[in-house]
Amino acid sequence: MLILPGCSEDRSQRSSPSDQTEGEMELSEDSTAPGAPTAQMESKKDEAFSRERNAQEEDGTGRNENQQLSVLPLSVSKLAEDRMLEYTVNLGFRSDSILKSRETTFAVAEKYGFLSNSRTYTSGEQSFRATIRVSADRLYDALKELEAAGLLYESSIDVTDHTSDMVWQGIKLDREKLRSIRRQALQNRTNANNQIQAENLISQSEDGQDQARFERWKIEDRVKWATVSIYVSGPEAVSQLEVPTYQNALISLTNSFLSLTYWLLENLILVIILAILIWKRKWIWHGIKRMVGKDS
């Protein structure tokens, strides 16, 4: 009888771990029920989405109305490589240092082309304007470096297609060449009386060829060199208190007094006569009346 309760206790102690493991298995089986994993996955997705959104807002990659503009890529597609395209780019920047923006613009102009014109205003509201000509093959690289000129708030790119003009100038050049050949042949067949007229026709053909070549060169130059216009606005001018120099007012007053005394000395006789007339005006007026009364 004493041995049996001890055995029962030992069995209960030995059976307890298995019961625990079985309970854990039951809990795990309950946790793998159809409704439990979906709720956990949805909560995890929401947390991951909120973290990603916060990271994008911190990095500035999220959508923001005040996001800084960037220069658009100007890589020409393969289908348009044979087109005669002229690029005109207008950029507007805001900068806290006009001098740094100007240095950046000049460095880009020296590296990728040349400077066409430049204007800098430092009195009042500071601003900087410049027009540079950049090689069309390296236009995108130049625009990327120009982003260091300040905060880009305006950007416009205009493309002019000169392909039709180039074709027309080629047609004109070929036509003038044929005219020149025909007119030279006509000159050889004409008599001496018509030589002058034939030479004039030949000179007209030569002038037409030169004009067509020049127009083709202008088109090629516009296509080869892109035009980039830059405007940089500096910080707003702060109104300041301007204290006038009162010393200048005192000096002007002294100069006026000295000028008056000089005029009085120069016209002393006239001043004396005028003073006597004013002093004796009543006596003179009565004397004139008596003289008029005697005459009447």
Backbone as CSV, one residue per row, in Angstrom:
resi,resn,N_x,N_y,N_z,CA_x,CA_y,CA_z,C_x,C_y,C_z
1,MET,0.824,-1.210,0.000,0.000,0.000,0.000,0.849,1.248,0.000
2,LEU,1.986,1.278,0.677,2.877,2.444,0.659,3.585,2.598,-0.689
3,ILE,3.865,1.494,-1.331,4.577,1.525,-2.618,3.681,2.018,-3.726
4,LEU,2.419,1.656,-3.710,1.510,2.011,-4.797,1.299,3.510,-4.950
5,PRO,1.057,4.299,-3.879,0.952,5.762,-4.102,2.203,6.373,-4.687
6,GLY,3.394,5.899,-4.269,4.635,6.443,-4.852,4.745,6.156,-6.319
7,CYS,4.304,4.957,-6.708,4.351,4.619,-8.145,3.399,5.486,-8.944
8,SER,2.226,5.701,-8.297,1.257,6.545,-9.024,1.780,7.972,-9.194
9,GLU,2.477,8.489,-8.152,3.065,9.831,-8.265,4.147,9.883,-9.335
10,ASP,4.986,8.814,-9.363,6.036,8.780,-10.381,5.444,8.747,-11.772
11,ARG,4.372,7.979,-11.912,3.749,7.902,-13.239,3.153,9.250,-13.654
12,SER,2.527,9.898,-12.637,1.948,11.218,-12.963,3.021,12.222,-13.343
13,GLN,4.174,12.177,-12.641,5.268,13.083,-12.977,5.845,12.770,-14.342
14,ARG,5.944,11.461,-14.621,6.495,11.083,-15.922,5.543,11.420,-17.059
15,SER,4.261,11.318,-16.762,3.296,11.585,-17.832,3.074,13.071,-18.078
16,SER,3.475,13.917,-17.158,3.238,15.349,-17.320,3.955,15.965,-18.515
17,PRO,5.223,15.633,-18.803,5.855,16.233,-19.995,5.166,15.859,-21.277
18,SER,4.732,14.635,-21.359,4.048,14.236,-22.586,2.743,14.971,-22.740
19,ASP,2.065,15.138,-21.560,0.816,15.895,-21.630,1.058,17.323,-22.084
20,GLN,2.162,17.901,-21.587,2.502,19.258,-21.999,2.792,19.335,-23.484
21,THR,3.554,18.377,-23.979,3.867,18.376,-25.414,2.625,18.205,-26.231
22,GLU,1.699,17.329,-25.721,0.466,17.160,-26.452,-0.357,18.445,-26.453
23,GLY,-0.332,19.143,-25.282,-1.061,20.414,-25.230,-0.471,21.434,-26.174
24,GLU,0.847,21.460,-26.254,1.499,22.396,-27.176,1.154,22.059,-28.618
25,MET,1.106,20.764,-28.923,0.754,20.368,-30.276,-0.656,20.771,-30.583
26,GLU,-1.546,20.636,-29.598,-2.921,21.050,-29.834,-3.009,22.554,-30.077
27,LEU,-2.211,23.325,-29.292,-2.202,24.775,-29.498,-1.672,25.146,-30.870
28,SER,-0.594,24.424,-31.272,-0.029,24.712,-32.582,-0.999,24.365,-33.681
29,GLU,-1.734,23.236,-33.482,-2.718,22.879,-34.486,-3.842,23.897,-34.541
30,ASP,-4.212,24.409,-33.326,-5.242,25.448,-33.313,-4.753,26.711,-33.963
31,SER,-3.444,27.045,-33.778,-2.907,28.263,-34.391,-2.833,28.163,-35.890
32,THR,-2.754,26.981,-36.428,-2.718,26.785,-37.875,-4.101,26.642,-38.456
33,ALA,-5.061,27.167,-37.751,-6.420,27.132,-38.280,-6.529,28.020,-39.490
34,PRO,-7.562,27.874,-40.354,-7.653,28.632,-41.608,-7.726,30.133,-41.400
35,GLY,-8.360,30.615,-40.331,-8.508,32.066,-40.167,-7.311,32.747,-39.552
36,ALA,-6.440,32.053,-38.813,-5.333,32.689,-38.091,-4.248,33.216,-38.994
37,PRO,-3.678,32.479,-39.983,-2.546,32.989,-40.774,-2.924,34.174,-41.638
38,THR,-4.134,34.264,-42.132,-4.513,35.403,-42.977,-4.469,36.698,-42.198
39,ALA,-4.942,36.686,-40.952,-4.919,37.909,-40.139,-3.488,38.328,-39.853
40,GLN,-2.626,37.362,-39.525,-1.230,37.698,-39.245,-0.539,38.241,-40.489
41,MET,-0.776,37.644,-41.641,-0.145,38.097,-42.884,-0.617,39.495,-43.255
42,GLU,-1.907,39.771,-43.067,-2.407,41.106,-43.391,-1.800,42.166,-42.481
43,SER,-1.682,41.839,-41.193,-1.064,42.807,-40.274,0.395,43.048,-40.631
44,LYS,1.102,41.980,-41.016,2.501,42.139,-41.414,2.617,42.975,-42.682
45,LYS,1.702,42.785,-43.641,1.732,43.574,-44.877,1.481,45.049,-44.596
46,ASP,0.523,45.322,-43.700,0.233,46.719,-43.351,1.445,47.384,-42.708
47,GLU,2.105,46.660,-41.815,3.297,47.212,-41.175,4.403,47.467,-42.187
48,ALA,4.604,46.502,-43.104,5.650,46.679,-44.115,5.324,47.849,-45.034
49,PHE,4.058,48.006,-45.411,3.666,49.117,-46.282,3.867,50.467,-45.604
50,SER,3.478,50.536,-44.298,3.671,51.797,-43.571,5.146,52.127,-43.409
51,ARG,5.982,51.116,-43.164,7.425,51.360,-43.059,8.002,51.848,-44.378
52,GLU,7.577,51.213,-45.455,8.087,51.623,-46.775,7.661,53.043,-47.116
53,ARG,6.419,53.399,-46.793,5.948,54.748,-47.073,6.709,55.775,-46.258
54,ASN,6.964,55.470,-44.980,7.726,56.391,-44.143,9.148,56.547,-44.656
55,ALA,9.740,55.442,-45.116,11.106,55.519,-45.647,11.149,56.356,-46.907
56,GLN,10.123,56.236,-47.764,10.084,57.048,-48.981,9.920,58.524,-48.662
57,GLU,9.094,58.824,-47.640,8.920,60.234,-47.272,10.193,60.807,-46.686
58,GLU,10.929,59.984,-45.899,12.188,60.461,-45.342,13.233,60.658,-46.416
59,ASP,13.284,59.755,-47.395,14.280,59.861,-48.465,13.892,60.876,-49.518
60,GLY,12.641,61.332,-49.531,12.202,62.286,-50.540,11.832,61.651,-51.851
61,THR,11.683,60.301,-51.852,11.317,59.616,-53.097,9.835,59.539,-53.308
62,GLY,9.032,59.858,-52.292,7.593,59.832,-52.447,7.125,60.971,-53.312
63,ARG,5.866,60.924,-53.701,5.290,61.965,-54.537,5.052,63.209,-53.700
64,ASN,5.595,64.307,-54.163,5.474,65.569,-53.444,5.338,66.680,-54.458
65,GLU,4.416,67.594,-54.178,4.184,68.681,-55.131,5.379,69.620,-55.211
66,ASN,6.136,69.737,-54.107,7.286,70.634,-54.070,8.575,69.922,-54.434
67,GLN,8.469,68.775,-55.076,9.672,68.036,-55.446,10.459,68.812,-56.495
68,GLN,11.788,68.779,-56.386,12.641,69.516,-57.306,12.572,68.909,-58.699
69,LEU,12.485,69.775,-59.699,12.479,69.312,-61.077,13.845,68.774,-61.464
70,SER,13.860,67.929,-62.453,15.099,67.376,-62.979,15.099,67.534,-64.485
71,VAL,16.284,67.631,-65.049,16.414,67.796,-66.488,15.988,66.506,-67.179
72,LEU,15.130,66.642,-68.176,14.631,65.471,-68.885,15.722,64.886,-69.777
73,PRO,15.768,63.577,-69.936,16.762,62.984,-70.846,16.475,63.365,-72.284
74,LEU,17.537,63.641,-73.004,17.397,64.089,-74.388,18.001,63.078,-75.362
75,SER,18.016,61.823,-74.971,18.561,60.810,-75.869,17.609,60.609,-77.047
76,VAL,18.134,60.756,-78.239,17.329,60.627,-79.452,17.197,59.157,-79.810
77,SER,15.999,58.748,-80.156,15.784,57.348,-80.530,16.484,57.048,-81.851
78,LYS,16.670,55.752,-82.094,17.367,55.337,-83.306,16.586,55.702,-84.567
79,LEU,15.274,55.757,-84.446,14.465,56.094,-85.614,14.637,57.556,-86.018
80,ALA,15.087,58.426,-85.089,15.213,59.858,-85.367,16.660,60.302,-85.494
81,GLU,17.592,59.363,-85.627,18.999,59.742,-85.721,19.316,60.479,-87.016
82,ASP,18.539,60.221,-88.081,18.805,60.872,-89.354,18.097,62.214,-89.483
83,ARG,17.369,62.648,-88.450,16.673,63.930,-88.496,17.627,65.063,-88.127
84,MET,17.373,66.238,-88.700,18.164,67.433,-88.407,17.425,68.222,-87.331
85,LEU,17.753,67.952,-86.050,17.019,68.499,-84.913,17.835,69.590,-84.234
86,GLU,17.177,70.720,-84.006,17.790,71.848,-83.295,17.143,71.952,-81.918
87,TYR,17.977,71.962,-80.862,17.490,72.005,-79.494,17.641,73.418,-78.927
88,THR,16.567,73.887,-78.285,16.571,75.166,-77.572,16.031,74.910,-76.174
89,VAL,16.859,75.154,-75.168,16.522,74.824,-73.784,16.491,76.109,-72.966
90,ASN,15.436,76.256,-72.153,15.298,77.379,-71.230,15.214,76.831,-69.815
91,LEU,16.090,77.322,-68.936,16.153,76.843,-67.558,16.017,78.016,-66.606
92,GLY,15.242,77.814,-65.543,15.078,78.830,-64.501,15.488,78.258,-63.157
93,PHE,16.363,78.966,-62.454,16.884,78.496,-61.169,16.637,79.549,-60.091
94,ARG,16.623,79.086,-58.849,16.696,79.945,-57.673,17.963,79.589,-56.910
95,SER,18.687,80.614,-56.491,19.967,80.361,-55.830,20.207,81.407,-54.756
96,ASP,20.903,80.971,-53.710,21.278,81.896,-52.642,22.584,82.619,-52.940
97,SER,23.299,82.177,-53.960,24.575,82.802,-54.331,24.622,82.938,-55.853
98,ILE,24.473,84.159,-56.331,24.518,84.415,-57.767,25.913,84.140,-58.322
99,LEU,26.941,84.457,-57.561,28.312,84.270,-58.041,28.627,82.796,-58.261
100,LYS,28.172,81.926,-57.351,28.408,80.487,-57.530,27.650,79.955,-58.749
101,SER,26.441,80.432,-58.945,25.667,80.010,-60.124,26.348,80.453,-61.411
102,ARG,26.895,81.655,-61.392,27.592,82.141,-62.581,28.856,81.335,-62.855
103,GLU,29.590,81.002,-61.803,30.794,80.187,-61.985,30.438,78.814,-62.559
104,THR,29.360,78.212,-62.076,28.936,76.912,-62.602,28.569,77.009,-64.078
105,THR,27.846,78.069,-64.442,27.438,78.244,-65.836,28.648,78.454,-66.738
106,PHE,29.591,79.274,-66.299,30.790,79.525,-67.106,31.623,78.253,-67.262
107,ALA,31.690,77.448,-66.203,32.465,76.199,-66.290,31.829,75.239,-67.291
108,VAL,30.511,75.138,-67.285,29.817,74.268,-68.251,30.000,74.788,-69.674
109,ALA,29.923,76.111,-69.848,30.114,76.688,-71.180,31.524,76.435,-71.700
110,GLU,32.509,76.525,-70.828,33.893,76.274,-71.254,34.142,74.807,-71.565
111,LYS,33.434,73.913,-70.863,33.671,72.478,-71.028,32.936,71.905,-72.226
112,TYR,31.704,72.384,-72.482,30.868,71.769,-73.507,30.590,72.670,-74.707
113,GLY,31.057,73.902,-74.698,30.770,74.789,-75.820,31.389,76.149,-75.607
114,PHE,30.550,77.194,-75.714,31.065,78.555,-75.534,29.928,79.436,-75.030
115,LEU,30.327,80.570,-74.453,29.369,81.516,-73.892,28.941,82.499,-74.971
116,SER,27.619,82.681,-75.110,27.088,83.616,-76.101,26.873,85.007,-75.519
117,ASN,26.218,85.096,-74.359,26.065,86.387,-73.674,25.794,86.135,-72.201
118,SER,25.994,87.184,-71.403,25.833,87.056,-69.960,25.476,88.413,-69.372
119,ARG,24.565,88.430,-68.399,24.161,89.641,-67.683,24.037,89.294,-66.203
120,THR,24.642,90.129,-65.347,24.588,89.930,-63.909,24.132,91.226,-63.250
121,TYR,23.119,91.118,-62.378,22.588,92.275,-61.654,22.685,91.973,-60.156
122,THR,23.408,92.826,-59.439,23.598,92.632,-57.997,22.958,93.729,-57.163
123,SER,22.498,94.810,-57.776,21.847,95.885,-57.031,20.360,95.573,-56.912
124,GLY,19.823,95.718,-55.699,18.422,95.377,-55.492,18.237,93.868,-55.508
125,GLU,17.310,93.384,-56.316,17.091,91.949,-56.454,18.145,91.360,-57.383
126,GLN,18.955,90.464,-56.864,20.056,89.897,-57.625,19.532,88.889,-58.644
127,SER,20.132,88.912,-59.829,19.741,87.969,-60.883,20.908,87.793,-61.848
128,PHE,20.823,86.722,-62.611,21.882,86.375,-63.569,21.231,85.754,-64.796
129,ARG,21.600,86.243,-65.961,21.113,85.722,-67.236,22.311,85.356,-68.101
130,ALA,22.167,84.265,-68.821,23.247,83.835,-69.715,22.658,82.952,-70.814
131,THR,23.321,82.993,-71.948,22.990,82.114,-73.073,24.278,81.437,-73.516
132,ILE,24.265,80.130,-73.527,25.442,79.369,-73.924,25.084,78.455,-75.085
133,ARG,26.080,78.160,-75.902,25.928,77.212,-77.012,26.689,75.948,-76.636
134,VAL,25.985,74.835,-76.670,26.529,73.562,-76.219,26.483,72.578,-77.374
135,SER,27.487,71.729,-77.463,27.500,70.685,-78.482,26.300,69.760,-78.284
136,ALA,25.538,69.536,-79.340,24.321,68.725,-79.234,24.616,67.295,-78.803
137,ASP,25.785,66.772,-79.136,26.128,65.404,-78.741,26.317,65.273,-77.235
138,ARG,26.667,66.371,-76.567,26.926,66.332,-75.123,25.943,67.213,-74.358
139,LEU,24.783,67.443,-74.941,23.806,68.333,-74.315,23.287,67.769,-73.004
140,TYR,23.001,66.495,-72.961,22.450,65.906,-71.737,23.439,66.012,-70.588
141,ASP,24.723,65.761,-70.854,25.737,65.874,-69.801,25.856,67.311,-69.306
142,ALA,25.767,68.261,-70.237,25.848,69.665,-69.834,24.668,70.068,-68.961
143,LEU,23.472,69.591,-69.305,22.290,69.926,-68.503,22.367,69.303,-67.115
144,LYS,22.896,68.107,-67.020,23.034,67.480,-65.704,23.984,68.276,-64.822
145,GLU,25.051,68.810,-65.395,25.977,69.616,-64.592,25.407,70.989,-64.273
146,LEU,24.518,71.492,-65.121,23.891,72.783,-64.835,22.908,72.718,-63.677
147,GLU,22.504,71.526,-63.265,21.618,71.414,-62.115,22.271,71.927,-60.843
148,ALA,23.612,71.991,-60.827,24.311,72.519,-59.659,24.235,74.035,-59.565
149,ALA,23.624,74.694,-60.565,23.522,76.158,-60.533,22.503,76.642,-59.526
150,GLY,21.634,75.781,-59.035,20.632,76.189,-58.060,19.451,75.245,-58.066
151,LEU,18.353,75.710,-57.503,17.125,74.933,-57.451,16.329,75.173,-58.731
152,LEU,16.180,74.125,-59.532,15.488,74.237,-60.819,13.985,74.299,-60.585
153,TYR,13.364,75.410,-61.010,11.918,75.556,-60.870,11.205,75.697,-62.217
154,GLU,11.943,75.838,-63.300,11.325,75.973,-64.618,12.243,75.367,-65.665
155,SER,11.670,74.600,-66.561,12.453,73.952,-67.610,11.577,73.767,-68.840
156,SER,12.088,74.208,-69.977,11.367,74.025,-71.246,12.369,73.657,-72.324
157,ILE,11.988,72.715,-73.163,12.840,72.216,-74.240,12.048,72.288,-75.532
158,ASP,12.562,73.026,-76.501,11.933,73.154,-77.811,12.841,72.508,-78.853
159,VAL,12.248,71.713,-79.706,12.994,71.006,-80.756,12.435,71.428,-82.108
160,THR,13.311,71.907,-82.979,12.930,72.324,-84.335,13.526,71.337,-85.334
161,ASP,12.679,70.815,-86.190,13.101,69.833,-87.186,13.441,70.562,-88.487
162,HIS,14.731,70.545,-88.872,15.202,71.201,-90.103,15.427,70.203,-91.233
163,THR,14.871,69.024,-91.128,15.124,68.008,-92.152,14.585,68.447,-93.510
164,SER,13.374,68.977,-93.544,12.789,69.411,-94.816,13.575,70.571,-95.422
165,ASP,14.030,71.514,-94.580,14.833,72.620,-95.096,16.152,72.125,-95.679
166,MET,16.737,71.124,-95.021,17.995,70.577,-95.513,17.799,69.894,-96.865
167,VAL,16.703,69.167,-97.013,16.423,68.507,-98.289,16.186,69.536,-99.386
168,TRP,15.458,70.595,-99.064,15.179,71.620,-100.058,16.450,72.332,-100.508
169,GLN,17.363,72.615,-99.572,18.615,73.254,-99.945,19.463,72.333,-100.813
170,GLY,19.410,71.039,-100.566,20.118,70.096,-101.431,19.544,70.081,-102.836
171,ILE,18.227,70.153,-102.942,17.592,70.202,-104.266,17.989,71.480,-104.999
172,LYS,17.989,72.609,-104.293,18.375,73.878,-104.911,19.823,73.842,-105.385
173,LEU,20.699,73.251,-104.586,22.107,73.177,-104.965,22.290,72.317,-106.217
174,ASP,21.639,71.187,-106.288,21.746,70.336,-107.475,21.185,71.042,-108.714
175,ARG,20.087,71.752,-108.520,19.483,72.452,-109.655,20.392,73.561,-110.166
176,GLU,21.011,74.294,-109.273,21.911,75.371,-109.695,23.156,74.809,-110.378
177,LYS,23.588,73.636,-109.959,24.725,73.013,-110.634,24.361,72.660,-112.079
178,LEU,23.172,72.096,-112.280,22.739,71.767,-113.639,22.581,73.027,-114.495
179,ARG,22.041,74.077,-113.913,21.908,75.340,-114.649,23.269,75.890,-115.048
180,SER,24.209,75.782,-114.144,25.545,76.286,-114.459,26.169,75.507,-115.614
181,ILE,25.974,74.184,-115.622,26.531,73.374,-116.721,25.873,73.740,-118.047
182,ARG,24.540,73.886,-118.048,23.840,74.227,-119.286,24.231,75.617,-119.779
183,ARG,24.377,76.551,-118.860,24.717,77.914,-119.283,26.156,78.002,-119.798
184,GLN,27.038,77.229,-119.223,28.400,77.210,-119.761,28.428,76.606,-121.171
185,ALA,27.633,75.547,-121.366,27.548,74.975,-122.718,26.923,75.966,-123.687
186,LEU,25.923,76.721,-123.209,25.306,77.733,-124.074,26.282,78.849,-124.409
187,GLN,27.142,79.199,-123.474,28.129,80.252,-123.732,29.105,79.830,-124.830
188,ASN,29.455,78.559,-124.867,30.380,78.103,-125.903,29.747,78.138,-127.293
189,ARG,28.415,78.053,-127.361,27.748,78.036,-128.644,27.291,79.427,-129.104
190,THR,27.258,80.382,-128.229,26.769,81.711,-128.609,27.872,82.517,-129.283
191,ASN,27.431,83.551,-129.986,28.388,84.432,-130.656,28.881,85.488,-129.683
192,ALA,29.716,86.362,-130.174,30.341,87.392,-129.319,29.320,88.376,-128.774
193,ASN,28.244,88.633,-129.491,27.258,89.614,-129.027,26.491,89.129,-127.790
194,ASN,26.344,87.811,-127.641,25.578,87.265,-126.518,26.464,86.739,-125.382
195,GLN,27.764,87.013,-125.453,28.677,86.525,-124.422,28.395,87.166,-123.067
196,ILE,28.102,88.468,-123.092,27.859,89.178,-121.820,26.622,88.617,-121.128
197,GLN,25.570,88.376,-121.866,24.354,87.813,-121.288,24.602,86.407,-120.736
198,ALA,25.375,85.612,-121.442,25.689,84.261,-120.977,26.519,84.289,-119.697
199,GLU,27.480,85.228,-119.634,28.287,85.345,-118.406,27.428,85.769,-117.213
200,ASN,26.457,86.632,-117.441,25.558,87.039,-116.350,24.736,85.855,-115.842
201,LEU,24.283,85.023,-116.754,23.515,83.844,-116.344,24.382,82.870,-115.545
202,ILE,25.632,82.725,-115.977,26.545,81.834,-115.247,26.822,82.373,-113.843
203,SER,27.024,83.687,-113.722,27.272,84.284,-112.402,26.053,84.128,-111.486
204,GLN,24.857,84.208,-112.038,23.660,83.988,-111.237,23.601,82.550,-110.702
205,SER,23.986,81.605,-111.537,24.015,80.211,-111.092,25.048,80.013,-109.983
206,GLU,26.194,80.643,-110.114,27.226,80.525,-109.080,26.764,81.148,-107.764
207,ASP,26.096,82.307,-107.873,25.559,82.933,-106.657,24.507,82.047,-105.996
208,GLY,23.672,81.394,-106.812,22.667,80.487,-106.260,23.295,79.291,-105.557
209,GLN,24.395,78.760,-106.130,25.096,77.657,-105.476,25.694,78.087,-104.148
210,ASP,26.307,79.278,-104.127,26.900,79.772,-102.876,25.834,79.986,-101.805
211,GLN,24.689,80.516,-102.192,23.618,80.753,-101.236,23.072,79.440,-100.684
212,ALA,22.917,78.439,-101.549,22.424,77.140,-101.095,23.419,76.475,-100.148
213,ARG,24.715,76.566,-100.455,25.728,76.007,-99.554,25.711,76.723,-98.205
214,PHE,25.541,78.052,-98.221,25.524,78.812,-96.975,24.308,78.456,-96.121
215,GLU,23.148,78.272,-96.739,21.954,77.897,-95.999,22.108,76.500,-95.387
216,ARG,22.735,75.594,-96.123,22.982,74.265,-95.577,23.931,74.327,-94.395
217,TRP,24.943,75.191,-94.482,25.883,75.328,-93.364,25.187,75.900,-92.129
218,LYS,24.285,76.859,-92.318,23.565,77.429,-91.173,22.692,76.379,-90.494
219,ILE,22.044,75.536,-91.277,21.221,74.483,-90.692,22.088,73.490,-89.922
220,GLU,23.214,73.091,-90.519,24.115,72.162,-89.834,24.670,72.770,-88.547
221,ASP,24.934,74.075,-88.558,25.449,74.732,-87.357,24.391,74.766,-86.257
222,ARG,23.145,75.055,-86.616,22.076,75.065,-85.609,21.855,73.685,-85.010
223,VAL,21.977,72.662,-85.849,21.786,71.304,-85.361,22.962,70.865,-84.497
224,LYS,24.159,71.293,-84.855,25.354,70.869,-84.135,25.455,71.534,-82.770
225,TRP,25.010,72.797,-82.659,25.151,73.550,-81.408,23.766,73.887,-80.865
226,ALA,23.459,73.338,-79.694,22.187,73.630,-79.027,22.306,74.936,-78.242
227,THR,21.192,75.625,-78.098,21.141,76.895,-77.378,20.491,76.674,-76.023
228,VAL,21.193,77.076,-74.965,20.689,76.925,-73.589,20.638,78.313,-72.953
229,SER,19.425,78.750,-72.608,19.219,80.037,-71.941,18.975,79.782,-70.459
230,ILE,19.707,80.520,-69.622,19.675,80.292,-68.178,19.285,81.584,-67.480
231,TYR,18.358,81.462,-66.535,17.995,82.603,-65.686,18.058,82.157,-64.234
232,VAL,18.824,82.882,-63.424,18.991,82.568,-62.010,18.529,83.775,-61.209
233,SER,17.546,83.569,-60.342,17.075,84.623,-59.449,17.687,84.414,-58.084
234,GLY,18.252,85.486,-57.543,18.904,85.415,-56.249,17.938,85.630,-55.100
235,PRO,18.468,85.774,-53.905,17.595,86.011,-52.743,16.892,87.354,-52.848
236,GLU,15.717,87.433,-52.242,14.944,88.664,-52.292,15.668,89.778,-51.541
237,ALA,15.579,90.975,-52.113,16.245,92.116,-51.507,15.532,92.521,-50.214
238,VAL,16.304,92.728,-49.152,15.757,93.138,-47.864,15.812,94.654,-47.772
239,SER,14.678,95.260,-47.465,14.630,96.724,-47.358,15.454,97.182,-46.162
240,GLN,16.282,98.191,-46.373,17.171,98.714,-45.342,16.881,100.181,-45.086
241,LEU,17.207,100.605,-43.884,17.026,101.996,-43.501,18.195,102.820,-44.033
242,GLU,17.883,103.794,-44.851,18.907,104.651,-45.443,18.922,105.995,-44.701
243,VAL,20.010,106.267,-44.047,20.171,107.520,-43.303,20.872,108.520,-44.203
244,PRO,20.248,109.660,-44.489,20.905,110.646,-45.349,22.092,111.289,-44.640
245,THR,23.026,111.754,-45.426,24.218,112.436,-44.894,23.880,113.913,-44.686
246,TYR,23.630,114.246,-43.440,23.272,115.636,-43.122,24.432,116.587,-43.368
247,GLN,25.628,116.088,-43.396,26.779,116.930,-43.665,26.679,117.583,-45.032
248,ASN,26.148,116.861,-45.984,25.984,117.433,-47.326,24.977,118.577,-47.317
249,ALA,23.919,118.445,-46.502,22.932,119.523,-46.422,23.548,120.788,-45.832
250,LEU,24.366,120.650,-44.795,25.022,121.817,-44.204,25.999,122.454,-45.186
251,ILE,26.693,121.630,-45.918,27.640,122.170,-46.908,26.892,122.915,-48.005
252,SER,25.753,122.356,-48.455,24.967,123.035,-49.492,24.418,124.365,-48.980
253,LEU,23.974,124.401,-47.707,23.473,125.649,-47.140,24.575,126.700,-47.064
254,THR,25.755,126.296,-46.658,26.878,127.241,-46.590,27.241,127.753,-47.978
255,ASN,27.261,126.881,-48.938,27.580,127.308,-50.300,26.530,128.290,-50.833
256,SER,25.260,128.056,-50.502,24.206,128.974,-50.950,24.377,130.359,-50.298
257,PHE,24.713,130.391,-49.008,24.923,131.678,-48.329,26.112,132.435,-48.927
258,LEU,27.170,131.713,-49.203,28.344,132.371,-49.800,28.029,132.886,-51.198
259,SER,27.261,132.142,-51.944,26.869,132.595,-53.281,26.004,133.848,-53.197
260,LEU,25.131,133.917,-52.188,24.290,135.102,-52.013,25.125,136.324,-51.660
261,THR,26.064,136.178,-50.746,26.930,137.318,-50.389,27.774,137.762,-51.580
262,TYR,28.222,136.809,-52.381,28.990,137.193,-53.569,28.131,137.995,-54.532
263,TRP,26.873,137.582,-54.689,25.988,138.320,-55.602,25.693,139.720,-55.072
264,LEU,25.538,139.849,-53.735,25.289,141.161,-53.148,26.479,142.092,-53.345
265,LEU,27.673,141.554,-53.169,28.857,142.382,-53.384,28.995,142.778,-54.846
266,GLU,28.644,141.900,-55.725,28.772,142.184,-57.142,27.744,143.219,-57.600
267,ASN,26.580,143.229,-56.965,25.512,144.172,-57.334,25.200,145.126,-56.172
268,LEU,26.267,145.656,-55.556,26.098,146.504,-54.368,25.365,147.806,-54.691
269,ILE,25.664,148.421,-55.790,25.028,149.703,-56.132,23.529,149.506,-56.355
270,LEU,23.185,148.460,-57.079,21.764,148.209,-57.306,21.037,147.896,-56.008
271,VAL,21.703,147.198,-55.108,21.094,146.876,-53.812,20.865,148.136,-52.993
272,ILE,21.830,149.079,-53.012,21.677,150.331,-52.251,20.523,151.152,-52.801
273,ILE,20.457,151.253,-54.126,19.369,152.042,-54.733,18.020,151.419,-54.412
274,LEU,17.949,150.083,-54.489,16.697,149.403,-54.177,16.312,149.602,-52.714
275,ALA,17.306,149.598,-51.811,17.016,149.793,-50.392,16.499,151.218,-50.131
276,ILE,17.078,152.215,-50.803,16.619,153.612,-50.620,15.199,153.761,-51.132
277,LEU,14.912,153.169,-52.274,13.558,153.272,-52.808,12.532,152.640,-51.875
278,ILE,12.894,151.530,-51.284,11.958,150.888,-50.352,11.801,151.734,-49.075
279,TRP,12.925,152.304,-48.623,12.881,153.082,-47.370,12.095,154.369,-47.544
280,LYS,12.243,155.058,-48.675,11.590,156.336,-48.935,10.384,156.189,-49.872
281,ARG,9.755,155.062,-49.848,8.671,154.827,-50.795,7.492,155.768,-50.541
282,LYS,7.171,156.027,-49.263,6.046,156.932,-48.983,6.347,158.361,-49.418
283,TRP,7.522,158.857,-49.115,7.914,160.220,-49.498,7.925,160.364,-51.011
284,ILE,8.424,159.352,-51.675,8.456,159.397,-53.144,7.044,159.370,-53.701
285,TRP,6.143,158.575,-53.068,4.764,158.463,-53.552,4.014,159.790,-53.380
286,HIS,4.191,160.459,-52.242,3.546,161.762,-52.045,4.117,162.810,-52.994
287,GLY,5.402,162.771,-53.218,6.002,163.723,-54.149,5.450,163.555,-55.548
288,ILE,5.246,162.310,-55.952,4.680,162.061,-57.289,3.255,162.576,-57.353
289,LYS,2.492,162.430,-56.255,1.124,162.922,-56.251,1.088,164.457,-56.364
290,ARG,2.003,165.101,-55.601,2.010,166.574,-55.694,2.383,167.032,-57.081
291,MET,3.313,166.358,-57.687,3.705,166.750,-59.048,2.561,166.539,-60.025
292,VAL,1.828,165.500,-59.879,0.687,165.253,-60.767,-0.402,166.265,-60.519
293,GLY,-0.631,166.673,-59.228,-1.657,167.656,-58.926,-1.341,169.034,-59.474
294,LYS,-0.104,169.449,-59.418,0.280,170.718,-59.981,0.081,170.720,-61.489
295,ASP,0.433,169.597,-62.137,0.235,169.538,-63.582,-1.239,169.641,-63.944
296,SER,-2.107,168.999,-63.149,-3.538,169.076,-63.485,-4.105,170.451,-63.201
